[in-house]
Amino acid sequence: MSNDPIEKVHVLIIGSGPAGYTAAIYAARANMKPVLYQGIQPGGQLTITTEVENYPGYPNGVQGPEMMVDFEKQAARMGADIRYGLATKVDFSQQPYKVEIDEEKWIEADSVIICTGASAKWLGLESEQKLNGFGVSACAVCDGFFFKGKEVAIVGAGDTAAEEALYLSKLCTTVHMIVRKGQMRASKVMQDRVLNAPNIKIYWNSETAEVVGDNRVEAVRIRNTQTNEEQQVPISGFFVAIGHQPNSEIFKGWLDMDDTGYLQTVPGTTRTNIPGVFAAGDVQDKNYRQAVTAAGSGCMAALDAERYLTAAGLA
């Protein structure tokens, strides 16, 4: 820790996106003078999403990045202090809590709201990244609607992949499901549903060789890992459902988390195991992972923080 004077803040919000910005709006309106550090991806996952049609209040839909600019502007107008910077270390051993920013500056905070989100796991293909947002997606519930009446492919073998394949099967003519092994990891009931869906075609022992298309997804090249044979299947959408990684690494050893790294909160609240530290959005939500639920939990976190600070005599 450097010898520079440590800045003290009332409420520190780590991370942007719908949860962080909503927490900032509520905290600022309650005169808690929140300071928000946007993290490595200001605006969060929505900045890599094109059209958002399922967020209330945007009857004609909205571009993900544009929506996050609206959120940020609203938080700033309420008086939130929004800054660039990445939280790189924390010390939650005693009040006030300490958070290191960009490995150089420490901040002390009476309360901390964590909204660091979760990042989709990708296959690592160049074509997948090139067409991300142009037919490639990591969220069937978010983007499936755009492929109504079309053929799509989905990669994955767990419960999430099965659930998303079934969701897509209700919208799309055919869902081509690419499974790496000879069986799925999904629960038996989910496997049965997928196997019984007439328009889900499963490619066992297969992997994605390439997502084909210049400006939009046009096809997928599927490679059989046993025979090495490849086939090209025409599709309009390509969904990756191999899991998400919560951005919670710096909280290990301090906060309770499940075996995959999602922060655990007291049910019905945003409280973590450390009083005055709250978690909202996808970093603590492995089930819904929607912009509207993240925003809702950001509101809850600000209200929880306000009640905590009042009860602790720090308001």
C-alpha positions as CSV (number, residue, x, y, z in Angstrom):
1,M,0.0,0.0,0.0
2,S,1.4,3.4,-1.0
3,N,1.9,6.2,1.5
4,D,-0.5,8.5,-0.4
5,P,-3.5,9.7,1.7
6,I,-6.4,7.2,1.3
7,E,-9.6,8.6,-0.2
8,K,-12.6,7.9,2.0
9,V,-16.1,7.5,0.5
10,H,-19.5,6.7,1.9
11,V,-20.7,4.1,-0.7
12,L,-18.3,2.5,-3.2
13,I,-19.9,0.7,-6.2
14,I,-17.6,-1.7,-8.0
15,G,-18.7,-2.3,-11.6
16,S,-21.2,-0.7,-14.0
17,G,-23.9,-2.4,-16.1
18,P,-27.6,-2.3,-15.1
19,A,-26.9,-3.3,-11.5
20,G,-24.1,-0.8,-10.9
21,Y,-25.8,2.1,-12.5
22,T,-29.1,1.4,-10.8
23,A,-27.4,1.1,-7.4
24,A,-25.7,4.5,-8.2
25,I,-29.1,6.1,-9.1
26,Y,-30.7,5.0,-5.9
27,A,-27.7,5.7,-3.7
28,A,-27.3,9.2,-5.2
29,R,-31.0,10.1,-4.7
30,A,-30.6,9.0,-1.1
31,N,-27.7,11.4,-0.7
32,M,-25.2,8.6,0.0
33,K,-22.7,10.3,-2.4
34,P,-21.8,7.0,-4.2
35,V,-18.5,6.6,-6.1
36,L,-18.7,4.1,-9.0
37,Y,-15.8,2.5,-10.7
38,Q,-16.8,1.2,-14.1
39,G,-14.4,-1.7,-14.3
40,I,-12.8,-3.3,-17.3
41,Q,-15.9,-3.1,-19.5
42,P,-17.9,0.1,-18.8
43,G,-21.5,-0.7,-19.2
44,G,-21.0,-4.5,-18.8
45,Q,-22.1,-7.2,-21.1
46,L,-24.8,-5.0,-22.7
47,T,-22.1,-3.1,-24.5
48,I,-21.5,-6.2,-26.7
49,T,-25.3,-6.7,-27.3
50,T,-26.9,-5.1,-30.3
51,E,-30.7,-4.9,-30.1
52,V,-32.4,-5.1,-26.7
53,E,-36.1,-5.6,-27.0
54,N,-37.1,-7.0,-23.7
55,Y,-36.3,-4.2,-21.3
56,P,-39.4,-2.2,-20.2
57,G,-39.7,1.4,-21.3
58,Y,-38.1,1.0,-24.7
59,P,-41.1,0.2,-26.9
60,N,-39.1,0.2,-30.1
61,G,-36.1,-1.6,-28.7
62,V,-32.7,-0.1,-28.0
63,Q,-29.1,-0.8,-28.8
64,G,-27.3,-2.3,-25.8
65,P,-24.5,0.3,-25.7
66,E,-27.0,3.2,-26.1
67,M,-29.1,1.8,-23.2
68,M,-26.0,1.8,-21.0
69,V,-25.2,5.4,-21.9
70,D,-28.7,6.3,-20.8
71,F,-28.2,4.5,-17.5
72,E,-24.8,6.2,-17.0
73,K,-26.2,9.7,-17.8
74,Q,-29.1,9.2,-15.4
75,A,-26.8,8.1,-12.5
76,A,-24.5,11.1,-13.2
77,R,-27.5,13.5,-13.3
78,M,-28.5,12.2,-9.8
79,G,-25.0,13.1,-8.6
80,A,-23.1,9.8,-8.7
81,D,-19.4,10.1,-9.1
82,I,-18.6,7.8,-12.0
83,R,-15.0,7.0,-12.7
84,Y,-12.9,4.8,-15.0
85,G,-10.9,2.2,-13.1
86,L,-10.7,-1.4,-12.1
87,A,-10.9,-2.8,-8.6
88,T,-7.8,-5.0,-8.3
89,K,-7.7,-6.0,-4.6
90,V,-9.9,-5.7,-1.5
91,D,-9.4,-5.8,2.3
92,F,-12.6,-6.5,4.1
93,S,-10.9,-7.3,7.5
94,Q,-12.3,-4.2,9.2
95,Q,-14.4,-1.1,8.8
96,P,-13.9,1.1,6.8
97,Y,-13.4,-1.5,4.0
98,K,-10.5,-1.0,1.6
99,V,-10.5,-1.4,-2.1
100,E,-7.5,-1.0,-4.4
101,I,-8.1,0.6,-7.8
102,D,-5.8,-0.1,-10.8
103,E,-3.2,-1.7,-8.5
104,E,-2.1,1.8,-7.3
105,K,-4.7,3.7,-5.3
106,W,-6.6,2.6,-2.2
107,I,-10.1,3.8,-1.2
108,E,-11.8,3.4,2.1
109,A,-15.6,2.9,2.1
110,D,-18.3,2.7,4.8
111,S,-20.1,0.3,2.5
112,V,-19.4,-1.5,-0.8
113,I,-21.8,-2.7,-3.5
114,I,-20.3,-5.3,-5.8
115,C,-21.7,-5.3,-9.4
116,T,-18.8,-6.9,-11.3
117,G,-21.0,-9.2,-13.4
118,A,-20.2,-12.4,-15.1
119,S,-18.5,-13.0,-18.4
120,A,-19.8,-15.5,-21.0
121,K,-17.4,-18.3,-21.8
122,W,-16.6,-18.5,-25.5
123,L,-15.2,-21.2,-27.7
124,G,-12.2,-19.0,-28.7
125,L,-12.8,-19.1,-32.4
126,E,-11.8,-16.0,-34.4
127,S,-15.0,-16.3,-36.5
128,E,-17.1,-16.5,-33.3
129,Q,-15.7,-13.2,-32.1
130,K,-15.9,-11.5,-35.5
131,L,-19.7,-12.3,-35.7
132,N,-20.5,-11.6,-32.1
133,G,-23.6,-9.5,-32.1
134,F,-24.2,-10.3,-35.8
135,G,-25.8,-13.7,-35.3
136,V,-23.5,-15.0,-32.5
137,S,-24.9,-14.7,-29.0
138,A,-24.4,-16.1,-25.5
139,C,-28.0,-15.5,-24.5
140,A,-30.9,-17.3,-26.1
141,V,-33.5,-15.6,-23.9
142,C,-32.1,-12.2,-24.9
143,D,-31.7,-12.8,-28.6
144,G,-33.7,-15.9,-29.7
145,F,-36.7,-13.7,-30.7
146,F,-34.7,-12.3,-33.7
147,F,-34.4,-15.8,-35.2
148,K,-38.1,-16.6,-35.2
149,G,-38.9,-19.1,-38.0
150,K,-35.2,-19.6,-38.8
151,E,-32.6,-22.3,-38.2
152,V,-30.0,-21.9,-35.4
153,A,-27.2,-23.8,-33.7
154,I,-26.4,-24.0,-30.1
155,V,-23.2,-25.3,-28.4
156,G,-23.3,-26.9,-24.9
157,A,-24.3,-29.9,-23.0
158,G,-25.4,-28.7,-19.5
159,D,-28.7,-27.7,-18.0
160,T,-28.4,-24.1,-19.4
161,A,-27.7,-25.3,-22.9
162,A,-30.6,-27.7,-22.7
163,E,-32.9,-25.0,-21.4
164,E,-31.8,-22.6,-24.1
165,A,-32.2,-25.2,-26.8
166,L,-35.7,-25.9,-25.7
167,Y,-36.4,-22.1,-25.6
168,L,-35.1,-21.7,-29.1
169,S,-37.1,-24.8,-30.3
170,K,-40.3,-22.9,-29.6
171,L,-39.2,-20.0,-31.9
172,C,-37.0,-21.6,-34.6
173,T,-37.7,-24.2,-37.2
174,T,-34.7,-26.3,-36.4
175,V,-32.1,-26.1,-33.5
176,H,-28.8,-27.8,-34.3
177,M,-27.3,-28.8,-30.9
178,I,-23.6,-29.4,-30.9
179,V,-22.4,-31.7,-28.0
180,R,-18.7,-32.4,-27.5
181,K,-19.1,-35.8,-26.0
182,G,-21.4,-38.9,-26.5
183,Q,-23.7,-37.7,-23.7
184,M,-25.0,-34.5,-22.1
185,R,-24.1,-33.2,-18.7
186,A,-27.7,-31.9,-18.2
187,S,-30.0,-33.4,-15.6
188,K,-32.0,-36.4,-16.8
189,V,-35.3,-34.5,-17.0
190,M,-33.7,-31.8,-19.2
191,Q,-32.0,-34.4,-21.4
192,D,-35.3,-36.2,-21.9
193,R,-37.0,-32.9,-22.9
194,V,-34.3,-32.1,-25.5
195,L,-34.3,-35.7,-26.9
196,N,-38.1,-35.6,-27.3
197,A,-38.2,-32.2,-29.0
198,P,-38.9,-33.0,-32.7
199,N,-37.0,-30.0,-34.0
200,I,-33.8,-30.3,-32.0
201,K,-31.1,-32.2,-33.9
202,I,-28.2,-33.3,-31.8
203,Y,-24.7,-33.7,-33.1
204,W,-22.9,-36.0,-30.7
205,N,-19.1,-36.1,-30.3
206,S,-18.9,-32.9,-32.3
207,E,-17.3,-29.5,-32.1
208,T,-17.5,-26.2,-33.9
209,A,-14.8,-25.8,-36.5
210,E,-16.0,-22.4,-37.7
211,V,-18.9,-20.0,-37.7
212,V,-19.3,-19.1,-41.4
213,G,-20.4,-15.6,-42.7
214,D,-19.0,-12.3,-43.8
215,N,-21.2,-9.7,-42.1
216,R,-23.8,-12.1,-40.5
217,V,-23.9,-15.7,-39.5
218,E,-24.7,-17.8,-42.6
219,A,-23.7,-21.4,-41.5
220,V,-21.7,-23.4,-39.0
221,R,-19.0,-26.0,-39.8
222,I,-19.3,-28.9,-37.5
223,R,-16.5,-31.4,-37.0
224,N,-17.0,-34.9,-35.7
225,T,-14.2,-35.5,-33.1
226,Q,-14.2,-39.3,-33.8
227,T,-14.1,-39.4,-37.6
228,N,-12.7,-35.9,-38.2
229,E,-15.4,-35.4,-40.8
230,E,-16.9,-32.0,-41.3
231,Q,-20.3,-30.8,-42.5
232,Q,-21.6,-27.3,-43.1
233,V,-25.1,-26.5,-41.8
234,P,-26.9,-23.3,-43.0
235,I,-28.0,-21.3,-40.0
236,S,-28.9,-17.7,-39.1
237,G,-28.0,-17.7,-35.4
238,F,-25.3,-19.3,-33.4
239,F,-25.6,-19.6,-29.6
240,V,-22.9,-20.4,-27.1
241,A,-24.1,-22.0,-23.9
242,I,-21.0,-23.4,-22.3
243,G,-21.4,-21.3,-19.1
244,H,-20.5,-18.0,-17.5
245,Q,-17.6,-17.0,-15.3
246,P,-18.6,-14.6,-12.5
247,N,-16.0,-11.8,-12.1
248,S,-15.4,-12.5,-8.4
249,E,-11.7,-13.5,-8.3
250,I,-10.6,-10.6,-6.1
251,F,-13.2,-11.5,-3.4
252,K,-12.0,-15.0,-2.8
253,G,-11.2,-15.6,0.8
254,W,-13.4,-12.7,1.9
255,L,-16.9,-13.4,0.6
256,D,-18.9,-16.6,0.5
257,M,-19.3,-18.0,-3.0
258,D,-20.5,-21.2,-4.6
259,D,-18.2,-23.7,-6.2
260,T,-18.3,-21.8,-9.5
261,G,-17.5,-18.4,-8.0
262,Y,-20.9,-16.8,-7.8
263,L,-21.2,-14.6,-4.7
264,Q,-23.7,-15.8,-2.2
265,T,-26.2,-13.4,-0.7
266,V,-28.8,-13.8,2.0
267,P,-32.0,-14.9,0.2
268,G,-34.3,-12.0,-0.5
269,T,-31.5,-9.5,0.1
270,T,-28.2,-8.4,-1.5
271,R,-26.3,-8.9,1.8
272,T,-23.1,-10.9,1.7
273,N,-21.4,-12.6,4.7
274,I,-19.7,-9.3,5.6
275,P,-21.9,-6.6,7.0
276,G,-21.9,-3.5,4.8
277,V,-20.8,-5.4,1.7
278,F,-23.5,-6.1,-0.8
279,A,-23.6,-7.9,-4.2
280,A,-26.0,-7.3,-7.1
281,G,-26.4,-8.4,-10.7
282,D,-24.9,-11.3,-12.5
283,V,-22.0,-11.8,-10.1
284,Q,-24.5,-13.2,-7.6
285,D,-27.2,-14.4,-10.1
286,K,-26.6,-17.6,-12.0
287,N,-30.3,-18.2,-12.7
288,Y,-31.7,-15.2,-14.5
289,R,-28.9,-13.1,-15.8
290,Q,-31.2,-10.5,-17.4
291,A,-30.7,-6.7,-17.6
292,V,-34.0,-6.1,-15.8
293,T,-33.2,-8.5,-12.9
294,A,-29.7,-7.0,-12.6
295,A,-31.2,-3.5,-12.4
296,G,-33.7,-4.7,-9.8
297,S,-31.0,-6.2,-7.6
298,G,-29.0,-2.9,-8.0
299,C,-31.9,-1.1,-6.5
300,M,-32.1,-3.6,-3.7
301,A,-28.4,-3.2,-2.9
302,A,-28.7,0.6,-2.6
303,L,-31.7,0.3,-0.3
304,D,-29.9,-2.4,1.7
305,A,-26.8,-0.2,2.0
306,E,-28.8,2.8,3.1
307,R,-30.5,0.7,5.9
308,Y,-27.1,-0.7,6.9
309,L,-25.5,2.7,7.1
310,T,-28.4,4.2,9.1
311,A,-28.4,1.2,11.6
312,A,-24.6,1.5,12.0
313,G,-24.8,5.2,12.7
314,L,-22.8,6.0,9.5
315,A,-25.6,7.6,7.5
